[in-house]
């Protein structure tokens, strides 16, 4: 092959790699503001239909960047944050969670640690596993799509939900506190916070906390019930009377997994996220699953559809699951370590996530919090 042809091919590949790197950095920077711009600027100016069209194009380009990064740079390594979760735990077999390895059998090149649960240490539970992390790839056509998972031992932990200072009830002029309850914060028992559900306009899914109805409940929807003792349950709300010990309720679309089976909603109908076109968007998605033992599994990842999110959750042990919020600015799992006097160190689960302090001050979107019972 003539030398000038070889040089030309090498030059093209170098330009492509630089192009991918540059655009990836651009997308990464845009992700931190894209959600705010879409909600606060584009949507009011252009309306729902045009905003959806722009989002569809944007997320399609973003997924293409992820594909090119994987193809030419081999980028698909797990990106857990090491700040808070690097301590080793000497395990004791005291009523611990099921931490068996899991798989999806997709015939993908193995990544070290995939499908294996790793303990997340907490000072209140020395030598016990009450949080464990893992990851899995659920899409053979997108080997760069990784779902990160956190399993929570709900025999020892409590869970609650809090409305944000504006979302989801702001359109009804019902505003929430947007902060972890003071009794949880000041007792030094907070362990984790993760994102809640959609805005009211993205499905009109219900939320009630205490005596406040932020968004009215929709019938025939899976509904998370939060009980006064820190426990939870998941029912299909059909208009029945709510038990008196329930202190909060949250809906966020239909089941992704119901009775150990992935439902048809993962591919059909607008209720997978209130707006039809978002069903087919490959983007950051999060979900919440419940295991047969009653433990919670939080799942989050990029370049996902509802169906691939569901596959990851069911592989990890969820028998029932719903989708939570989507898009990178809004999907978050924050781990807290108490330093006493109601103060905490914190770190996000993933290096691509932001936040932590706002849940102890004021945050505009709803969220779930995990605490020591």
C-alpha positions as CSV (number, residue, x, y, z in Angstrom):
1,X,0.0,0.0,0.0
2,X,1.4,3.4,-0.9
3,X,2.8,5.4,2.0
4,X,0.4,8.4,1.3
5,X,-2.7,6.1,1.5
6,X,-1.5,4.6,4.8
7,X,-0.9,8.1,6.1
8,X,-4.3,9.3,5.0
9,X,-6.1,6.4,6.7
10,X,-4.1,7.0,9.9
11,X,-5.0,10.7,9.7
12,X,-8.7,9.9,9.3
13,X,-8.7,7.6,12.3
14,X,-6.9,10.2,14.4
15,X,-9.4,12.8,13.5
16,X,-12.3,10.5,14.3
17,X,-10.9,9.7,17.7
18,X,-10.4,13.4,18.5
19,X,-13.9,14.1,17.2
20,X,-15.4,11.4,19.4
21,X,-13.4,12.6,22.4
22,X,-14.4,16.2,21.8
23,X,-18.1,15.5,21.3
24,X,-18.1,13.2,24.3
25,X,-16.8,16.0,26.5
26,X,-19.4,18.3,25.0
27,X,-22.2,15.9,25.8
28,X,-20.9,15.3,29.3
29,X,-21.0,19.1,29.9
30,X,-24.4,19.4,28.3
31,X,-25.8,16.7,30.5
32,X,-25.3,18.8,33.6
33,X,-27.6,21.5,32.2
34,X,-29.7,19.8,29.5
35,X,-32.4,18.8,32.0
36,X,-32.7,22.3,33.4
37,X,-32.8,23.8,29.9
38,X,-35.4,21.4,28.6
39,X,-37.7,21.9,31.6
40,X,-37.2,25.7,32.2
41,X,-36.4,27.1,28.7
42,X,-37.2,24.9,25.7
43,X,-40.5,23.4,26.9
44,X,-42.1,26.8,27.7
45,X,-40.9,28.3,24.4
46,X,-41.4,25.4,22.0
47,X,-44.2,23.4,23.6
48,X,-44.5,19.7,24.3
49,X,-44.3,18.3,20.8
50,X,-41.2,20.2,19.7
51,X,-39.5,19.6,23.0
52,X,-40.0,15.9,22.6
53,X,-38.6,16.0,19.1
54,X,-35.5,17.8,20.3
55,X,-35.0,15.4,23.2
56,X,-35.4,12.4,20.8
57,X,-32.7,13.8,18.5
58,X,-30.4,14.7,21.4
59,X,-30.6,11.3,23.1
60,X,-30.2,9.5,19.8
61,X,-26.9,11.5,19.2
62,X,-25.8,10.8,22.8
63,X,-26.3,7.0,22.3
64,X,-24.3,7.2,19.1
65,X,-21.4,8.9,21.0
66,X,-21.5,6.0,23.5
67,X,-21.4,3.5,20.7
68,X,-18.4,5.2,19.1
69,X,-16.6,5.5,22.4
70,X,-17.0,1.8,22.9
71,X,-16.1,0.9,19.4
72,X,-12.9,3.0,19.0
73,X,-11.9,3.6,22.6
74,X,-13.2,0.5,24.3
75,X,-14.9,2.5,27.0
76,X,-17.4,0.6,29.0
77,X,-15.7,0.0,32.4
78,X,-17.7,0.4,35.6
79,X,-17.4,3.8,37.1
80,X,-18.3,3.4,40.8
81,X,-17.1,6.2,43.0
82,X,-14.5,5.0,45.5
83,X,-14.7,7.8,48.1
84,X,-17.2,6.2,50.4
85,X,-17.4,2.6,49.3
86,X,-13.8,1.5,49.3
87,X,-13.6,-0.1,52.8
88,X,-13.4,-3.8,53.1
89,X,-16.0,-5.7,55.1
90,X,-15.4,-8.9,57.1
91,X,-18.6,-10.7,56.5
92,X,-20.6,-12.5,59.2
93,X,-23.4,-14.9,58.2
94,X,-26.0,-13.1,60.3
95,X,-29.3,-13.0,58.4
96,X,-27.6,-11.4,55.4
97,X,-29.0,-10.7,52.0
98,X,-28.8,-13.0,49.1
99,X,-25.5,-12.1,47.5
100,X,-25.3,-14.9,44.9
101,X,-23.7,-14.0,41.5
102,X,-26.2,-13.4,38.7
103,X,-26.1,-13.3,34.9
104,X,-28.1,-12.7,31.8
105,X,-26.2,-15.1,29.5
106,X,-25.8,-12.6,26.6
107,X,-22.5,-14.0,25.4
108,X,-20.7,-10.7,25.9
109,X,-17.0,-10.4,26.7
110,X,-16.7,-10.7,30.5
111,X,-16.0,-7.7,32.6
112,X,-14.3,-8.4,35.9
113,X,-16.9,-8.2,38.7
114,X,-20.0,-8.2,36.5
115,X,-22.9,-9.9,38.3
116,X,-21.0,-10.1,41.6
117,X,-22.3,-8.2,44.7
118,X,-19.7,-6.2,46.6
119,X,-20.4,-4.9,50.1
120,X,-20.8,-1.2,50.7
121,X,-19.5,-0.6,54.2
122,X,-21.4,1.4,56.8
123,X,-20.2,2.4,60.3
124,X,-23.5,1.5,61.9
125,X,-23.3,-2.1,60.6
126,X,-19.7,-3.3,61.0
127,X,-19.1,-6.8,59.4
128,X,-22.7,-6.9,58.1
129,X,-23.8,-6.3,54.5
130,X,-26.8,-3.9,54.5
131,X,-25.9,-2.3,51.1
132,X,-24.2,-4.1,48.2
133,X,-23.4,-2.9,44.7
134,X,-23.0,-4.7,41.4
135,X,-23.4,-4.1,37.6
136,X,-24.6,-6.0,34.6
137,X,-25.0,-5.4,30.8
138,X,-28.6,-6.2,29.6
139,X,-28.4,-5.4,25.9
140,X,-26.4,-7.6,23.4
141,X,-26.7,-4.9,20.7
142,X,-25.3,-2.3,23.1
143,X,-22.4,-3.8,25.1
144,X,-21.5,-0.3,26.4
145,X,-24.9,0.0,28.2
146,X,-24.2,-0.9,31.9
147,X,-26.8,-1.0,34.6
148,X,-25.4,-0.3,38.1
149,X,-27.3,-1.8,41.0
150,X,-27.6,-1.3,44.8
151,X,-29.3,-4.0,46.9
152,X,-30.6,-2.8,50.3
153,X,-31.4,-5.0,53.3
154,X,-34.8,-3.8,54.4
155,X,-34.9,-6.0,57.5
156,X,-32.5,-3.5,59.1
157,X,-33.2,-0.4,57.1
158,X,-36.2,2.0,56.8
159,X,-37.3,3.8,53.6
160,X,-39.2,7.0,53.1
161,X,-40.1,9.5,50.4
162,X,-40.0,13.3,50.4
163,X,-41.5,15.8,48.0
164,X,-39.3,18.4,46.4
165,X,-39.6,22.2,46.9
166,X,-41.3,22.3,43.5
167,X,-41.7,18.9,41.9
168,X,-44.0,17.0,41.6
169,X,-46.7,19.3,43.1
170,X,-45.6,22.7,42.0
171,X,-48.1,22.9,39.2
172,X,-50.8,22.5,41.8
173,X,-49.1,25.0,44.1
174,X,-48.5,22.3,46.6
175,X,-44.8,22.6,47.6
176,X,-42.8,20.1,49.6
177,X,-39.9,20.6,52.0
178,X,-37.3,19.1,49.7
179,X,-35.1,17.9,52.6
180,X,-34.4,14.7,54.5
181,X,-36.7,14.8,57.6
182,X,-34.9,16.4,60.6
183,X,-35.5,13.4,62.9
184,X,-33.6,11.2,60.4
185,X,-30.9,13.7,59.8
186,X,-30.3,14.7,63.4
187,X,-30.3,11.1,64.7
188,X,-27.3,10.4,62.4
189,X,-29.1,7.5,60.8
190,X,-29.2,8.6,57.2
191,X,-27.5,6.0,54.9
192,X,-28.6,6.8,51.3
193,X,-30.8,9.0,49.1
194,X,-31.9,8.2,45.5
195,X,-34.0,9.9,42.9
196,X,-37.8,9.8,42.9
197,X,-40.1,9.9,39.9
198,X,-41.3,12.1,37.1
199,X,-42.7,15.6,37.0
200,X,-46.5,15.9,37.2
201,X,-46.8,16.6,33.5
202,X,-45.0,13.4,32.6
203,X,-47.8,11.0,33.5
204,X,-49.7,12.7,36.4
205,X,-48.5,9.9,38.7
206,X,-49.7,10.4,42.3
207,X,-47.8,11.4,45.4
208,X,-49.0,11.9,48.9
209,X,-46.9,12.6,52.0
210,X,-48.6,13.0,55.4
211,X,-51.7,15.1,54.9
212,X,-50.4,16.7,51.6
213,X,-51.6,15.5,48.2
214,X,-49.0,16.7,45.8
215,X,-50.5,14.9,42.8
216,X,-53.7,12.8,43.1
217,X,-53.4,9.1,42.8
218,X,-54.2,7.4,39.5
219,X,-56.2,4.2,39.6
220,X,-54.9,0.9,38.3
221,X,-51.3,1.9,38.9
222,X,-48.6,0.2,41.1
223,X,-48.3,2.3,44.2
224,X,-45.5,2.3,46.8
225,X,-46.8,2.6,50.3
226,X,-44.5,3.8,53.1
227,X,-45.5,2.8,56.6
228,X,-44.8,4.6,59.8
229,X,-42.4,1.9,61.0
230,X,-40.1,2.4,58.0
231,X,-41.3,-0.5,56.0
232,X,-42.9,-0.4,52.6
233,X,-45.3,-2.3,50.4
234,X,-46.3,-2.3,46.7
235,X,-49.9,-2.6,45.7
236,X,-52.0,-1.9,42.6
237,X,-54.2,1.1,43.6
238,X,-57.8,0.7,42.4
239,X,-59.4,3.2,44.7
240,X,-59.3,1.1,47.8
241,X,-59.0,2.5,51.3
242,X,-55.4,3.1,52.3
243,X,-54.2,1.5,55.6
244,X,-54.0,3.9,58.5
245,X,-50.3,3.3,59.2
246,X,-49.3,4.6,55.7
247,X,-47.5,7.9,55.9
248,X,-46.7,8.4,52.2
249,X,-47.5,7.0,48.7
250,X,-45.8,7.4,45.4
251,X,-46.7,6.2,41.8
252,X,-44.5,6.4,38.7
253,X,-46.0,4.4,35.8
254,X,-47.0,0.8,35.4
255,X,-45.0,-2.3,36.4
256,X,-41.8,-3.0,34.6
257,X,-41.7,-6.4,36.4
258,X,-44.8,-8.0,37.9
259,X,-44.8,-11.3,39.8
260,X,-41.4,-12.2,38.4
261,X,-42.2,-11.4,34.8
262,X,-41.2,-8.5,32.6
263,X,-44.5,-6.8,31.6
264,X,-45.7,-5.7,28.1
265,X,-45.5,-2.1,29.3
266,X,-41.7,-2.1,28.7
267,X,-42.4,-1.8,25.0
268,X,-46.0,-0.7,24.6
269,X,-48.1,2.3,25.5
270,X,-47.3,5.8,26.7
271,X,-47.6,4.9,30.4
272,X,-44.1,3.7,30.5
273,X,-43.3,7.3,30.8
274,X,-46.4,9.4,30.2
275,X,-45.1,10.6,26.8
276,X,-45.0,8.1,24.0
277,X,-41.8,8.9,22.2
278,X,-39.7,8.5,25.4
279,X,-40.5,4.8,25.3
280,X,-38.0,4.3,22.5
281,X,-35.3,6.7,23.7
282,X,-32.0,5.2,24.7
283,X,-31.0,7.3,27.7
284,X,-30.1,7.3,31.4
285,X,-32.9,5.4,33.3
286,X,-33.4,4.4,36.8
287,X,-35.8,1.9,38.5
288,X,-36.7,0.3,41.8
289,X,-37.2,-3.4,42.3
290,X,-38.4,-5.6,45.2
291,X,-36.9,-9.0,45.8
292,X,-38.8,-12.1,47.0
293,X,-37.2,-11.5,50.4
294,X,-38.6,-8.0,50.6
295,X,-35.3,-6.1,49.9
296,X,-35.0,-3.1,47.6
297,X,-32.8,-2.9,44.5
298,X,-32.0,0.4,42.9
299,X,-30.9,0.3,39.2
300,X,-29.4,3.0,37.0
301,X,-27.6,3.1,33.7
302,X,-27.1,4.8,30.4
303,X,-28.3,3.9,26.8
304,X,-31.3,2.0,28.2
305,X,-34.9,1.3,27.2
306,X,-37.5,0.4,29.8
307,X,-37.1,-3.2,28.6
308,X,-33.4,-3.4,29.1
309,X,-33.7,-1.8,32.5
310,X,-36.3,-4.4,33.4
311,X,-34.0,-7.3,32.3
312,X,-31.2,-6.0,34.5
313,X,-33.5,-5.8,37.5
314,X,-35.0,-9.2,37.1
315,X,-31.6,-10.8,36.7
316,X,-30.5,-9.1,39.9
317,X,-33.4,-10.7,41.8
318,X,-36.4,-8.3,41.5
319,X,-39.8,-9.9,41.4
320,X,-41.6,-6.6,41.1
321,X,-40.3,-3.3,39.7
322,X,-41.2,0.2,38.5
323,X,-39.3,2.8,36.6
324,X,-38.2,6.0,38.4
325,X,-36.8,9.2,36.9
326,X,-34.8,9.3,33.7
327,X,-32.0,11.4,32.0
328,X,-28.6,12.0,33.6
329,X,-29.2,15.2,35.6
330,X,-32.0,13.5,37.5
331,X,-30.8,10.0,38.2
332,X,-28.8,9.9,41.5
333,X,-27.9,7.5,44.3
334,X,-25.9,9.2,47.1
335,X,-24.3,7.3,50.0
336,X,-23.9,9.0,53.4
337,X,-21.6,8.3,56.3
338,X,-22.5,10.1,59.6
339,X,-19.8,12.1,61.3
340,X,-22.0,13.0,64.2
341,X,-24.2,16.0,65.3
342,X,-26.4,15.6,62.2
343,X,-23.6,16.0,59.8
344,X,-22.4,13.7,57.0
345,X,-19.8,12.9,54.5
346,X,-21.3,11.8,51.2
347,X,-20.4,10.5,47.8
348,X,-22.4,9.6,44.7
349,X,-22.6,6.0,43.6
350,X,-21.1,6.8,40.2
351,X,-18.4,9.2,39.0
352,X,-20.9,10.6,36.5
353,X,-23.4,11.6,39.2
354,X,-23.6,14.9,41.1
355,X,-25.1,16.0,44.4
356,X,-25.4,15.1,48.0
357,X,-25.6,18.2,50.1
358,X,-28.8,19.5,48.5
359,X,-30.8,16.7,50.2
360,X,-29.7,18.0,53.6
361,X,-30.7,21.6,52.7
362,X,-33.4,21.9,50.0
363,X,-33.9,20.1,46.6
364,X,-36.6,20.9,44.1
365,X,-37.4,17.3,43.1
366,X,-38.8,14.4,45.1
367,X,-36.5,11.6,46.4
368,X,-36.3,8.5,48.5
369,X,-34.2,8.2,51.6
370,X,-32.8,5.1,53.4
371,X,-32.0,5.1,57.1
372,X,-31.1,2.9,60.0
373,X,-34.2,1.7,61.8
